[in-house]
Amino acid sequence: MPRVNDAVPQGWTVVPQGDRALLLVFGDGIAVEVGRRCAAAAAALRQAAIPGVTDVVPAFNSVAVHYQPRPSCSGAAFRQLADEIESVLACTLDARQAPAAGRQIEIPVCYGGQFGPDLDEVAAHCKLDAADVVRLHSGQSAYVFMLGFAPGAPYIGVHDKRLAIGRRPTPRTAVPAGSVAIANLQTMIYPNVSPGGWHIIGATPSILFDPAKTPSTLLAPGDTVRFVPVSPDEYLALKQEQEREQA
């Protein structure tokens, strides 16, 4: 995983990835402004609907463009597609203008106790009180860089540097669905029961992935998240409400 990086390059590089994909590289680290450019580029390419392009996938500092190989010479076909993409991005990503903001979504979180078994450990590592960890984690909005690892699983950051902590030395084989966990100044919310190596500081009743809905994921790259502390009773009430809506 790339490191947090405050540098914000304005250009991009087109890198071939075999005969069915290319990568648009916007930087070499994790920075919110770079993530916003990736999300804006992905949105513009989807809207452009370039013939042959089958999928556009934004990540921390790059966008993967998947395409069907064209019948002409592979080198010329790649260059033609790259030129079409360059043309779309040149019209969209003006360095003088910030990319459009995504949605702003509140995520209720019950911190600590049975919901966040690693909260005290994180606080001790960061030389903070547990209440300070909660305050710093929920005190400012954070950016959704990408979805990955599992369907609907968001990588959200960048958090206050006082919350700096790496992954757990030994991953858990089963993390409960809805667990809110941190590592590398980011938050992961586990949509389903799965293995995981991040520190669990809370849990949310929000449903991150529902294949019966359109869209199937609660969050998308480019969104902004605000974590809202809730009590155990509020968590249970919200969870029951979510379960009634799914029934």
C-alpha positions in Angstrom: 0.0 0.0 0.0 1.4 3.5 -0.9 2.4 5.8 1.9 0.6 9.0 2.8 2.1 11.8 0.7 1.3 15.5 0.7 2.7 16.1 -2.7 0.1 16.7 -5.4 1.4 16.3 -8.9 -0.9 17.7 -11.6 -0.2 15.5 -14.5 -0.5 11.8 -15.2 1.3 9.0 -17.0 -0.2 6.3 -19.2 1.3 2.8 -18.5 0.4 -0.3 -20.5 -0.9 -3.3 -18.5 -1.0 -6.2 -20.9 -3.2 -6.1 -24.0 -6.5 -5.4 -22.2 -5.8 -2.7 -19.7 -3.8 0.4 -19.1 -3.1 2.4 -16.0 -3.3 6.2 -15.5 -0.9 7.1 -12.8 -1.5 10.4 -11.0 1.1 10.2 -8.2 3.2 7.8 -6.0 1.5 8.2 -2.6 -1.8 8.7 -0.8 -3.1 12.3 -0.8 -6.7 13.4 -0.8 -6.2 15.8 -3.8 -4.7 13.0 -5.8 -7.6 10.8 -4.9 -10.0 13.5 -6.0 -8.3 13.7 -9.4 -8.5 9.9 -9.8 -12.2 10.0 -9.0 -12.8 12.9 -11.4 -10.8 11.1 -14.2 -12.8 7.9 -13.7 -16.1 9.8 -13.8 -15.1 11.6 -17.0 -14.0 8.4 -18.8 -17.2 6.6 -17.9 -19.2 9.5 -19.2 -17.1 9.7 -22.4 -18.0 6.0 -23.1 -15.0 5.4 -25.3 -15.8 2.4 -27.6 -14.1 -0.8 -26.4 -13.6 0.4 -22.8 -15.2 -2.2 -20.5 -14.4 -0.9 -17.0 -12.8 2.0 -15.3 -11.5 1.5 -11.7 -10.1 4.3 -9.6 -7.6 3.6 -6.8 -5.4 5.6 -4.4 -3.3 7.3 -7.0 -4.2 5.6 -10.3 -7.1 4.6 -12.6 -7.2 1.3 -14.3 -8.9 1.3 -17.8 -9.9 -2.1 -19.0 -10.7 -2.5 -22.7 -11.3 -5.0 -25.5 -8.3 -5.4 -27.8 -8.9 -3.6 -31.1 -8.4 -5.5 -34.4 -5.6 -3.4 -35.8 -1.9 -3.6 -34.8 -1.7 -3.8 -31.0 0.8 -0.9 -30.6 -1.1 1.4 -32.8 -4.4 0.4 -31.1 -3.0 1.1 -27.6 -1.7 4.5 -28.8 -5.0 5.4 -30.3 -6.9 4.5 -27.1 -4.3 6.4 -25.0 -4.7 9.5 -27.2 -8.5 9.3 -26.8 -8.1 9.1 -23.0 -5.6 11.9 -23.0 -8.1 14.0 -24.9 -10.9 13.4 -22.4 -8.7 14.1 -19.4 -7.2 17.2 -20.9 -10.7 18.6 -21.2 -11.7 17.5 -17.7 -8.8 17.9 -15.3 -8.0 21.5 -15.3 -5.2 22.1 -12.8 -6.7 25.5 -11.9 -10.0 24.0 -10.8 -10.6 21.5 -7.9 -12.5 18.4 -9.0 -16.2 18.3 -8.1 -16.9 17.1 -4.6 -18.7 13.7 -4.1 -21.5 12.9 -1.6 -21.2 13.6 2.1 -22.3 10.6 4.1 -22.6 10.1 7.9 -21.6 6.7 9.3 -22.8 6.0 12.9 -20.2 4.2 15.0 -20.4 2.6 18.4 -16.8 2.8 19.7 -15.0 0.6 22.2 -16.1 -2.3 24.3 -17.4 -5.3 22.5 -17.8 -3.2 19.4 -14.2 -2.0 19.3 -12.0 -4.5 21.1 -8.8 -2.8 19.9 -9.7 0.8 21.0 -7.7 0.7 24.2 -4.7 -0.9 22.5 -4.7 1.8 19.8 -5.0 4.5 22.5 -2.0 3.1 24.3 0.1 2.9 21.2 -0.7 6.4 20.2 -0.2 7.7 23.8 -3.8 9.0 23.9 -6.9 8.3 25.9 -9.6 6.2 24.3 -11.8 9.3 24.2 -9.1 11.2 22.3 -9.0 8.4 19.7 -12.8 8.7 19.2 -12.6 12.5 19.1 -9.8 12.5 16.5 -11.5 9.7 14.4 -14.9 11.3 14.3 -13.9 15.0 14.5 -13.2 15.6 10.9 -14.5 14.3 7.6 -12.4 11.8 5.6 -12.2 10.8 2.0 -13.2 7.5 0.3 -10.2 6.7 -1.9 -11.3 3.4 -3.3 -13.3 0.2 -2.8 -11.4 -3.1 -2.6 -10.4 -6.2 -0.6 -14.1 -7.2 -0.5 -17.3 -5.9 -2.3 -18.2 -2.5 -0.9 -15.1 -2.3 1.4 -14.0 1.3 1.5 -10.5 2.7 2.2 -11.1 6.0 4.0 -8.6 8.6 5.1 -6.4 10.4 5.6 -6.8 10.7 9.4 -5.0 12.9 12.0 -1.4 11.9 12.2 -1.8 11.4 16.0 -3.7 8.2 15.0 -0.7 6.7 13.3 -0.6 2.9 13.8 0.3 0.1 11.4 -1.6 -3.2 10.9 -1.9 -5.8 13.7 1.1 -8.2 13.9 -1.3 -11.1 13.6 -4.5 -10.8 11.5 -7.8 -12.1 12.8 -9.3 -15.0 10.7 -12.8 -13.6 11.2 -13.7 -10.0 11.6 -17.5 -9.3 12.3 -19.4 -7.4 9.5 -19.7 -3.7 10.3 -16.4 -3.5 12.1 -14.7 -0.1 11.8 -10.9 -0.6 11.9 -7.9 1.7 11.4 -4.3 1.3 10.1 -1.9 3.5 8.2 -4.0 6.6 8.9 -7.0 5.1 7.2 -10.3 3.4 8.1 -11.6 0.1 6.7 -15.3 -0.9 7.3 -15.7 -4.6 6.8 -19.0 -5.2 4.8 -19.1 -8.9 5.7 -17.4 -11.4 8.0 -13.9 -11.8 6.7 -10.2 -12.1 7.7 -8.7 -8.7 8.7 -5.5 -7.3 10.0 -6.6 -3.7 11.0 -7.3 -2.5 14.5 -11.0 -2.6 15.3 -12.1 0.5 17.2 -15.9 0.3 16.7 -18.8 -1.0 14.7 -21.5 0.5 12.5 -25.0 -0.8 11.8 -24.8 0.7 8.3 -24.9 -1.9 5.5 -21.9 -1.4 3.2 -22.9 -3.9 0.5 -26.3 -5.1 -0.6 -26.4 -6.9 -4.0 -30.2 -6.4 -4.2 -29.8 -2.6 -4.3 -28.7 -0.3 -7.1 -26.0 0.9 -6.5 -25.0 -2.1 -4.4 -22.4 -0.3 -2.3 -23.2 2.4 0.3 -20.0 4.4 -0.5 -18.1 5.2 -3.7 -14.7 6.7 -4.4 -15.0 10.4 -4.2 -17.4 10.4 -1.3 -16.7 12.1 2.0 -17.5 10.3 5.3 -18.2 11.7 8.7 -18.1 9.1 11.6 -20.8 9.9 14.2 -20.4 8.3 17.7 -23.5 6.5 18.9 -24.3 4.7 22.2 -24.7 0.9 22.3 -28.5 1.4 22.6 -28.5 3.7 19.5 -26.4 1.2 17.6 -28.8 -1.7 18.4 -31.8 0.5 17.4 -30.2 1.5 14.1 -29.2 -2.1 13.4 -32.8 -3.3 14.0 -34.1 -0.6 11.6 -31.6 -1.7 8.9 -32.7 -5.3 9.3 -36.4 -4.4 9.0 -35.6 -2.5 5.8 -33.8 -5.5 4.4 -36.5 -8.0 5.3 
